[in-house]
Amino acid sequence: MRKSQTGFTLIELMATVAIAAILAGIGGPGLGRMIDGHRANTALNALTADLALARMVAISRGKTVTACPSRDAASCVDDGDWTEGWLVFVDGDHDRRLGPGEQVLSTQQAIRHRNLQLRSTEGRTTLRYLPSGFSSGSNATITACLDGQAYGMLVVNNAGRVRVELTSGAPKPCVAAQG
């Protein structure tokens, strides 16, 4: 009696590998865009949480709290670019700068991704929460840009409330803030 052998032939194995390669080639770019979108969502959510913290501390302690973009987690920058990170602190002297003895509430280090930027409204590069919880000044918008296209926006109104709007439909060009 002869035993039959089981397994795959070389041709069957090569055909399976070819089909898997074709499917990976088709799905790869879509997967990359999905991962980029999740990174942008993560950045917007982290900033939303820190702004909520700033507002909550301002109200509960009756103190002014400032949130600003930062490159070194120790000082504010005025260029409107939040991509490198940000700083949230109790602003005892109301100068919108971290000074000696002022308590740092939160810092966020750089969001390192080649095509993601967070840019704020021109002229509104720093957010300040008053003891009432209001964010004085005009509404502020921080836009998440992916590959030069607006992905979503974090909007802070004068009452200090934050909302996130994701763009839908046709891609919109991302307008960078001027420093």
N, C-alpha and C positions, 0 to 999 in steps of 0.2 A: 504494500500500500504506500501510496505517495501522500505526504503531508502537503497541504496547501499553505503557502506563506501569506501573511497579512502585512499591510503597510501601504505606504504611498510610493508611487513611482516618481522618478525625478521630474518628469513632465508635469505631473499633478502638483508637485511641490513648487515648481517654477511658476505655474499658472496662478497658484494661490498667492505667492509673493508678489507677482505682477499686479494682481487685483488689489492687494493691500497697499501697494505703492501708489496706485492710481487714486484710491480713496483718500489716502493721506495727502496727496497733492491737491486734491479738490477741497478737502476739509481744513487744511493747514492755515490758509489765510483767514478764513472765517473764525477759526479758533484764536488766532492772534488778535483780531479785532475784538473778540469777546473778552480776552484777558486784558487788553488795553482799557476797555470800558469798565471792567471791574476795578482796575487801578484808579481810574478817574473817580468812580463812585466811592472808593475807599478814602481818597484824598478829600472829597467833598464832605463825606460823613465825619471824618476826623476833625475838619475845620468847624463843621456844624456843632459837634459835641463841645469843642473848646469855646466857641462863642456862647453856647448855652451855659457853660460853666462860668464864663465871664459875667454874663447877665445875672445868674443866680448869686454869685459872690457879691456883686455890686448891690443887689437888693438886700441880701441877708446881712451884710456887714455895714451897709450904709456908706460905702466907699466907691470912688471912681475906679473902674477897671479898664485897662487898655489892652487891645489885641493888635499886633502889628506884624508885618513880614520881617523875618530875620534870617541872616545868613549864618550866624554863629551862636544862636540861642542865648545871646547875652546883650544884644543891642538891636534897635529897630533900624530899618532902612526905609527910605521914602520913595522907592521906585515902583511900588505897586506889584512887585513880583513875589508872590507867596510860595512859589515852587520850591525854593531852598529851605522853607520852613517858616515857623512863626513863633511868637512869644506872647503869652498872656500873663499880665501882672497887675497887682494893686498899685495904682498910680497916685501915691499920696500927695505929690506936689503938682499934679494936674498938667505936667509938661509933655505928656505922651512919650516920654523916654524913661527907660529903666534906670533908676538912680540908686545910690547906696541906701540900703535899708528897706527898699521896696520889695515886697514879697512876690516871687515868681510862682504863678499858679500852674502853668503848663508850658511846655515847649514841644515843638515838633521839628524833627530834623528833616533834612532834604528828602523830597520825593524823587528818588532817582529813577527816572525813566526817560528814554531818549526823545519821546515825542509828546510828553505831557507837561503842560504849563498851567499855573494858576495865576491869573492877572486880575487886579482890582480896577474899579472905576477910576478914571483920571480925576485927580483932585481929592480922592477919598481913599488914601492908601492906609490909613490907620482907623480902627474902630474903637470908640470910647463909650463905655457904658456908665451912665450916671447912677447915683444911689436909687433913683426911681425906676431903674431898669431900662430907661429910654436910651437910645443910641443917638446922641445929638448930631445934628447936621442933616444932610440930604440922605436919601436911600443910597446904599452901597451895593454894588454887584461885584462878585468875584467869579470870573468865568474860568471854567476848566476847558482847556484847548487840547485837542488831540490832532496831531498832524496839521496844525493850522486851521482846524475847523472847530467851532464851538460845540462841545459835548454837553455841557450843562452849566447852570449858573446858580450860585448861592446868593440870595437877595436878603439884605438886612434892611428892614424899614425903620422909620424914626422911632417907633415904639420898641425897638430892639428885637423884634421877632425875626426869626430866620426861616426861610423856606428855600428848598432846592427845586429847581426846574430843569428837567432834562430836555434837550432839544429833540424834536421829532421832525420827520419829513425831510425835505431837502437840506443838505449840509449848509451851514451858515459860516462865512469866514469869521475867524476869531480876531477881534480888534484888541490889540495890546494896549495897556495903559501907558501913559507917558509919565516919566519920572520927574 
